[in-house]
Amino acid sequence: MRLSRPVTAAAMLAAAAIALAGCATPTADNTDETAGDSSGGAFPVTIEHAYGETVIESQPERVATVAWSNQEVPLALGVVPVGMAEVTWGDDDGDGVLPWVEDQLEELGAETPVLFDETDGIDFEAVADTQPDVILAAYSGLTQEEYDTLSKIAPVVAYPEVAWGTSYQDMIRLNSAALGLADEGDALIEELQGEVDAALANHPELADSTVLFSSLDPADLSQIVFYTSLDTRPGFLADLGLPEPAVVTEESDGEAFYATVSAEQADRFADVDVFVTYGDTGGELIAQMQADPLLSQIPAIAEGRVAILESSTPLAASANPSPLSIGWGVDEYFALLAGALG
């Protein structure tokens, strides 16, 4: 079974099969003491990532982004990319752009950038046609081959160590440093943290709740597939101080962003307060879960403490936090989780 990963391409959906290795804090080392100076005096900048180091000699003027949500960093900092990945998961109006990105483009008075169709993987030719000075992919699952190919077009900012394991804070740090806007990136992180804290304060019942983020296949409920602490969704909640279910701790081996456990081990989920999954919000999935002889042994499921994120909707996409989605939907997301508790 594949996990529902809000990405723009089938090739990225296949990232569920990638074996991840290690985890490190990303760094952006400047060869100038004026690191993060938005005037461009911080260059050259050296960005360390999973595939080595990328040196950006001067402040980029033409910025391209690939994979999921990287475009939101320059947009949040007032920089409009020349090209970005087209979105197919979570897009509510079929234009290839998520609503919070549409809002930011409108606020900046900008036209929609060139959209890269990543249905069959990265469209290298389309990226090259935008003639970028830098390619941002701090949150991605770039392979070595994809990184090498993109690097022939422009300097590339890859993920720090773990494919699809970059927090929104680290995505901002890496991508903003590459733009010569490190200070602005730090200020953005602080601002977003304030918004998240305020939203969580509106739902104090979540503070001590264990949340399991899963991706169930209604056609086969014999397996419980859920995200580990490497994934940004549970990682986001853990960063806020929410306790982690024991099964997540036990299955987070530092190598994969998801785990699969047989429903016959339902007792391992006894401490879960809220069971989150993607699916139909009409109630049929919850009823199906409660009717299952194994899943119904999980207290959260038996008691209806299940939060359903309607598949391929903006709210479902926003559960994977990003610089622009947080202000758009974090309070509604927390309200959904809190509602399941009630």
C-alpha positions as CSV (number, residue, x, y, z in Angstrom):
1,M,0.0,0.0,0.0
2,R,1.2,3.5,-0.8
3,L,0.9,6.3,1.7
4,S,-1.0,9.5,0.8
5,R,1.9,12.0,0.5
6,P,0.9,15.4,-0.6
7,V,3.3,15.8,-3.5
8,T,2.9,16.9,-7.1
9,A,3.9,13.8,-8.9
10,A,3.5,10.1,-9.1
11,A,7.2,9.7,-8.9
12,M,7.1,11.5,-5.6
13,L,4.3,9.3,-4.3
14,A,6.6,6.4,-4.9
15,A,8.9,7.9,-2.3
16,A,7.1,5.8,0.2
17,A,9.4,3.0,-0.9
18,I,12.6,4.9,-0.3
19,A,14.8,3.6,2.5
20,L,15.9,6.7,4.4
21,A,19.1,6.9,6.3
22,G,20.2,9.2,9.1
23,C,19.0,12.6,10.2
24,A,21.0,15.8,10.6
25,T,20.4,19.5,11.1
26,P,20.9,21.4,7.9
27,T,23.5,24.1,7.8
28,A,24.1,27.1,5.6
29,D,27.7,28.3,6.0
30,N,28.6,31.7,4.6
31,T,32.1,32.7,3.7
32,D,31.3,36.3,4.7
33,E,30.5,37.5,8.2
34,T,27.4,39.2,7.0
35,A,25.4,35.9,6.7
36,G,21.8,36.5,5.9
37,D,22.2,40.1,4.7
38,S,19.4,40.7,2.3
39,S,21.5,43.1,0.4
40,G,23.3,40.2,-1.1
41,G,26.6,40.8,0.7
42,A,26.5,37.4,2.2
43,F,27.6,35.7,-0.9
44,P,29.1,33.3,-1.8
45,V,26.9,31.0,0.3
46,T,27.7,27.3,0.8
47,I,24.7,25.1,1.5
48,E,25.3,21.6,3.0
49,H,22.9,18.9,2.1
50,A,22.5,15.1,1.5
51,Y,24.5,15.2,-1.7
52,G,27.4,17.4,-0.5
53,E,27.7,21.1,-0.8
54,T,26.3,23.7,-3.1
55,V,28.0,27.0,-3.5
56,I,25.9,30.0,-4.7
57,E,28.2,32.7,-5.9
58,S,25.8,35.6,-5.9
59,Q,22.3,36.5,-4.9
60,P,19.9,34.7,-7.3
61,E,17.5,36.7,-9.4
62,R,15.7,33.9,-11.1
63,V,14.5,31.2,-8.7
64,A,13.0,27.9,-9.6
65,T,11.6,25.3,-7.2
66,V,10.8,21.7,-7.6
67,A,8.9,19.1,-5.4
68,W,6.4,20.1,-2.7
69,S,6.1,23.6,-1.1
70,N,9.6,24.9,-1.7
71,Q,8.1,27.7,-3.7
72,E,6.4,29.0,-0.5
73,V,9.7,30.1,1.0
74,P,10.6,32.7,-1.7
75,L,7.0,33.7,-2.0
76,A,6.6,34.3,1.7
77,L,9.8,36.5,1.5
78,G,8.4,38.5,-1.4
79,V,10.3,36.7,-4.2
80,V,8.3,35.3,-7.1
81,P,9.8,32.2,-8.6
82,V,10.2,31.9,-12.4
83,G,8.9,28.3,-12.2
84,M,7.5,25.9,-9.6
85,A,6.0,22.4,-9.4
86,E,2.4,22.1,-10.5
87,V,0.2,20.7,-7.7
88,T,-2.2,17.8,-8.4
89,W,-2.9,16.7,-4.8
90,G,-4.9,19.1,-2.7
91,D,-5.7,21.5,-5.6
92,D,-9.3,22.7,-5.2
93,D,-9.9,24.4,-8.5
94,G,-7.7,22.5,-11.0
95,D,-5.3,25.3,-11.7
96,G,-2.2,23.5,-10.3
97,V,-1.8,26.0,-7.5
98,L,-2.8,25.6,-3.8
99,P,-5.1,28.3,-2.5
100,W,-2.6,29.8,0.0
101,V,-0.1,30.2,-2.8
102,E,-2.8,31.8,-5.0
103,D,-3.5,34.3,-2.1
104,Q,0.2,35.1,-1.8
105,L,0.6,35.6,-5.6
106,E,-2.4,37.9,-5.6
107,E,-1.0,39.9,-2.6
108,L,2.3,40.3,-4.4
109,G,0.5,41.4,-7.6
110,A,2.2,38.6,-9.5
111,E,1.2,36.2,-12.3
112,T,1.4,32.5,-11.8
113,P,4.9,31.3,-12.5
114,V,5.6,28.6,-15.0
115,L,4.3,25.3,-13.6
116,F,6.4,22.2,-14.0
117,D,4.4,19.0,-14.7
118,E,6.0,16.4,-12.4
119,T,3.4,13.7,-13.0
120,D,6.2,11.5,-14.5
121,G,9.0,13.0,-12.5
122,I,10.9,16.2,-12.7
123,D,10.6,17.9,-16.1
124,F,14.3,18.9,-16.5
125,E,13.7,20.6,-19.8
126,A,11.0,22.8,-18.4
127,V,13.1,23.8,-15.5
128,A,16.0,24.6,-17.8
129,D,13.8,26.7,-20.0
130,T,13.1,29.1,-17.0
131,Q,16.9,29.8,-16.9
132,P,17.1,29.8,-13.1
133,D,20.0,31.0,-11.0
134,V,19.1,28.6,-8.3
135,I,16.8,25.6,-7.8
136,L,15.3,25.1,-4.4
137,A,14.4,21.6,-3.2
138,A,15.1,21.6,0.5
139,Y,11.9,19.6,1.1
140,S,12.0,16.8,-1.5
141,G,13.0,13.3,-2.2
142,L,15.5,14.1,-4.9
143,T,17.6,11.1,-6.0
144,Q,21.3,11.4,-6.7
145,E,20.6,11.2,-10.5
146,E,17.9,13.9,-10.3
147,Y,20.2,16.2,-8.2
148,D,23.1,15.7,-10.7
149,T,20.9,16.5,-13.6
150,L,19.4,19.6,-12.0
151,S,22.9,20.7,-11.0
152,K,23.8,21.0,-14.7
153,I,21.1,23.7,-14.9
154,A,21.8,25.7,-11.8
155,P,23.0,25.3,-8.2
156,V,20.6,23.0,-6.3
157,V,19.5,23.1,-2.6
158,A,18.7,19.5,-1.8
159,Y,17.2,18.1,1.4
160,P,19.6,17.9,4.4
161,E,19.8,14.2,5.0
162,V,16.4,12.5,5.1
163,A,14.2,12.4,1.9
164,W,10.9,14.0,2.7
165,G,12.0,14.6,6.3
166,T,12.8,18.3,6.3
167,S,10.7,20.3,8.8
168,Y,9.1,23.5,7.5
169,Q,11.6,25.4,9.7
170,D,14.6,23.8,8.1
171,M,13.1,24.2,4.7
172,I,12.9,27.9,5.4
173,R,16.4,28.1,6.8
174,L,18.0,26.3,3.8
175,N,16.0,28.0,1.1
176,S,16.2,31.5,2.5
177,A,19.9,31.2,3.0
178,A,20.3,30.3,-0.7
179,L,18.4,33.5,-1.5
180,G,20.6,35.7,0.7
181,L,17.6,36.2,3.0
182,A,18.6,34.2,6.1
183,D,17.6,36.9,8.6
184,E,14.3,37.2,6.9
185,G,13.9,33.5,7.0
186,D,14.5,33.4,10.8
187,A,11.9,36.2,11.3
188,L,9.4,34.2,9.2
189,I,10.0,31.1,11.4
190,E,9.4,33.1,14.5
191,E,6.2,34.6,13.1
192,L,4.9,31.2,12.0
193,Q,5.7,29.7,15.4
194,G,3.6,32.5,17.0
195,E,0.7,31.6,14.7
196,V,0.9,27.9,15.5
197,D,1.2,28.5,19.3
198,A,-1.9,30.8,19.1
199,A,-3.9,28.2,17.2
200,L,-2.9,25.4,19.6
201,A,-3.9,27.7,22.6
202,N,-7.4,27.8,21.0
203,H,-7.6,24.0,21.5
204,P,-6.0,23.3,24.9
205,E,-7.5,19.8,24.9
206,L,-4.9,18.8,22.4
207,A,-1.9,19.6,24.6
208,D,-1.6,16.2,26.2
209,S,-3.2,14.1,23.4
210,T,-1.4,11.4,21.5
211,V,-2.1,11.7,17.7
212,L,-1.5,8.9,15.3
213,F,-1.3,10.0,11.7
214,S,-2.1,7.1,9.4
215,S,-3.0,6.3,5.8
216,L,-5.4,3.4,5.6
217,D,-6.6,1.5,2.6
218,P,-10.4,0.9,2.9
219,A,-10.0,-2.1,0.7
220,D,-7.5,-3.8,3.0
221,L,-7.8,-2.9,6.7
222,S,-5.6,-5.8,7.7
223,Q,-2.6,-3.5,7.8
224,I,-2.3,-0.2,9.7
225,V,0.1,2.1,7.9
226,F,1.2,5.2,9.8
227,Y,3.8,7.9,9.6
228,T,6.9,7.7,11.8
229,S,8.6,10.6,13.6
230,L,10.8,11.2,10.5
231,D,7.7,12.5,8.6
232,T,6.8,16.2,8.9
233,R,3.2,15.6,9.9
234,P,3.8,13.8,13.2
235,G,7.1,15.7,13.5
236,F,5.1,19.0,13.5
237,L,2.9,17.8,16.3
238,A,5.8,16.5,18.3
239,D,7.6,19.8,17.9
240,L,4.7,21.4,19.6
241,G,5.1,19.1,22.6
242,L,2.3,16.7,21.9
243,P,3.2,13.2,23.2
244,E,4.0,10.5,20.7
245,P,2.1,7.2,20.6
246,A,4.3,4.3,21.8
247,V,4.0,2.5,18.5
248,V,5.4,5.5,16.7
249,T,8.3,5.6,19.0
250,E,8.9,1.9,18.7
251,E,8.7,1.9,14.9
252,S,10.7,5.1,14.2
253,D,14.0,3.5,13.3
254,G,15.5,6.5,11.6
255,E,15.3,4.8,8.2
256,A,11.7,5.3,6.9
257,F,9.0,7.9,7.2
258,Y,6.3,5.3,7.5
259,A,5.7,1.9,9.1
260,T,3.3,-0.9,8.6
261,V,1.8,-3.0,11.5
262,S,-0.7,-5.8,11.2
263,A,-4.1,-5.1,12.6
264,E,-3.7,-8.2,14.6
265,Q,-1.4,-6.0,16.8
266,A,-4.3,-3.6,17.6
267,D,-3.2,-3.6,21.3
268,R,-0.2,-1.5,20.3
269,F,-2.4,1.4,19.6
270,A,-4.2,1.5,23.0
271,D,-2.6,4.8,24.0
272,V,-3.7,6.7,20.8
273,D,-6.1,9.5,21.7
274,V,-6.8,10.6,18.1
275,F,-6.5,8.4,15.0
276,V,-6.0,10.6,11.9
277,T,-6.3,9.4,8.4
278,Y,-7.2,10.5,4.9
279,G,-10.5,9.4,3.3
280,D,-14.2,10.1,2.8
281,T,-15.6,12.5,5.4
282,G,-19.1,11.1,5.0
283,G,-18.6,8.8,8.0
284,E,-18.4,5.6,5.9
285,L,-14.7,5.0,6.6
286,I,-15.2,5.4,10.4
287,A,-18.1,3.0,10.3
288,Q,-16.1,0.5,8.3
289,M,-13.2,0.8,10.8
290,Q,-15.5,0.3,13.8
291,A,-17.1,-2.8,12.1
292,D,-13.7,-4.4,11.6
293,P,-13.1,-7.1,14.2
294,L,-9.5,-6.1,14.7
295,L,-9.5,-2.3,14.3
296,S,-12.5,-2.0,16.6
297,Q,-10.2,-3.2,19.4
298,I,-8.4,0.1,19.3
299,P,-10.1,2.4,21.8
300,A,-9.8,5.5,19.7
301,I,-11.5,3.8,16.8
302,A,-14.2,2.1,18.9
303,E,-15.0,5.4,20.6
304,G,-15.1,7.4,17.4
305,R,-12.0,9.5,18.2
306,V,-11.1,9.5,14.5
307,A,-10.2,12.6,12.5
308,I,-10.7,12.3,8.7
309,L,-8.9,14.6,6.3
310,E,-10.9,14.5,3.1
311,S,-8.5,13.2,0.5
312,S,-6.9,15.6,-2.0
313,T,-8.4,18.7,-0.4
314,P,-6.5,21.8,0.6
315,L,-7.0,21.1,4.3
316,A,-5.5,17.6,3.8
317,A,-2.6,19.2,2.1
318,S,-2.1,21.8,4.8
319,A,-1.7,19.0,7.4
320,N,1.8,18.8,5.9
321,P,2.8,22.2,7.3
322,S,4.5,24.8,5.0
323,P,5.3,28.5,5.2
324,L,2.0,29.7,3.6
325,S,-0.3,26.8,4.6
326,I,0.1,27.4,8.3
327,G,-1.6,30.8,8.3
328,W,-4.3,29.4,6.0
329,G,-5.4,26.3,7.8
330,V,-3.6,25.4,11.0
331,D,-6.5,26.5,13.2
332,E,-9.0,24.5,11.2
333,Y,-6.7,21.5,11.3
334,F,-6.3,21.7,15.1
335,A,-10.1,22.1,15.3
336,L,-10.6,18.9,13.4
337,L,-8.2,17.0,15.8
338,A,-9.9,18.5,18.8
339,G,-13.3,17.7,17.5
340,A,-12.4,14.1,17.3
341,L,-11.6,14.2,21.0
342,G,-14.9,15.6,21.8
